[in-house]
């Protein structure tokens, strides 16, 4: 049962159903839909009010948002990864590292580098390759490339993928008001840094306010190694603190259970079009609300 804050309105049937429309209705998610009906749905205007109230009482705080599925629909990390595979642009240093990953997890490492990566991806999809490890692999998959080459490729992926049309308007409304109030906004994502920076720029958030997965570098050349820890699940809070210190977190926005730790650290935790696993675990965070999407 969610707590109701003073001054907030009860959810209407319409707002609950709008939010529920973003949860798949199948046998595994019926319980999630019941949980969603118990979540409080708040209009963006009320969320803005609550953030500004927090800022008025505690100075020097920030706002943080997940990227994929939250700030924009879809997954720009996947967009980048599949564009790399379509182009076949895998450098030898990355190809060798992919083979090592395959062999370490008893996956067939024969054939072309693209063949090996597709097998790794299928194993990941089947649950036979660790999820966090796969996100780390995605972070260094452009090993052998320069920073400028990766950035240009990522910008092209974001443009081709139409990220500008994928931004969630209910969150954009909140972040625009937060920005006008002079509050810093950070994007925290497990997707590779180059593509998160490119997508965040479209959303009006610059690269120095992006916390994302990154590789290690030899000068201007990416290595086939990840910079740990990546901002994944509970690691999102640690990565954000590593970037900004222990500044107050006025609000956090997320769409999945992997965002729960970051949402729990915020004074105003907000789900944006939540996925079933987050809805199922919403009871762990009674203060969680769902931002009302457009009609």
Secondary structure, DSSP 8 states (H G I E B T S, - for coil): -----TT-----HHHHHHHHTTS--STTTHHHHHHHHHSEEE-HHHHHHHHHHHHHHSSS-EEEE--BTTTBSS-HHHHHHHHHHHHT---HHHHHHHHHHHHHTT----S-HHHHHHHHHHHHHTT-S-HHHHHHHHHTTTTT-BHHHHHHHHHHHHHHTTGGGTB-HHHHHHHHHHHHTT-EEEEEEEEEHHHHHHHHHHTT--GGGEEEE-EEEETTEEEEEE-SS-S-TTHHHHHHHHHH-S--EEEEEESSGGGHHHHHTSSEEEESS--HHHHHTGGG-TT-EEE----
